[in-house]
Amino acid sequence: MGEVAGCRMKGFHPHSKDPPLFSVCRHVVVKDMKTVVLDLR
């Protein structure tokens, strides 16, 4: 997250792939519910 939090570029653009920015999240259960996600950077 440090790489993304420290980035000052705007719009969609690439970042390094090592370490990957995303990974499979096996501990999350998705249900059909209203959800609010907050970006607390």
MINU-165230 format. One line per field, with one value per residue (C-alpha): residue in one letter; x, y, z. Coordinates in nm, 2 decimals, decimal comma, padded with zeros to 4 digits. Example, Ala and Ser with C-alpha at 12.3 -4.5 7.8 and 13.67 -1.06 7.14 Angstrom:
REM residues 2
rest c(A/S)
x c(01,23/01,37)
y c(-00,45/-00,11)
z c(00,78/00,71)
END
This chain:
REM residues 41
rest c(M/G/E/V/A/G/C/R/M/K/G/F/H/P/H/S/K/D/P/P/L/F/S/V/C/R/H/V/V/V/K/D/M/K/T/V/V/L/D/L/R)
x c(00,00/00,29/00,36/00,00/-00,03/00,29/00,20/00,11/00,02/-00,35/-00,56/-00,51/-00,14/00,09/00,29/00,56/00,45/00,68/00,53/00,19/-00,06/-00,35/-00,38/-00,65/-00,84/-00,97/-01,09/-01,36/-01,72/-01,93/-02,30/-02,57/-02,58/-02,55/-02,18/-01,99/-01,61/-01,41/-01,06/-00,88/-00,55)
y c(00,00/00,23/00,26/00,35/00,59/00,77/00,80/01,15/01,06/01,10/00,87/00,50/00,41/00,11/00,04/-00,22/-00,58/-00,69/-00,70/-00,73/-00,46/-00,71/-01,07/-01,33/-01,26/-01,59/-01,47/-01,24/-01,36/-01,17/-01,14/-00,95/-00,65/-00,28/-00,19/00,13/00,13/00,42/00,51/00,63/00,72)
z c(00,00/00,05/-00,32/-00,40/-00,10/-00,20/-00,57/-00,69/-01,04/-01,15/-01,35/-01,43/-01,46/-01,39/-01,08/-01,02/-01,01/-00,73/-00,48/-00,64/-00,55/-00,53/-00,41/-00,36/-00,04/00,09/00,43/00,29/00,25/-00,01/00,06/-00,13/00,11/00,09/00,15/00,21/00,15/00,29/00,17/00,48/00,32)
END
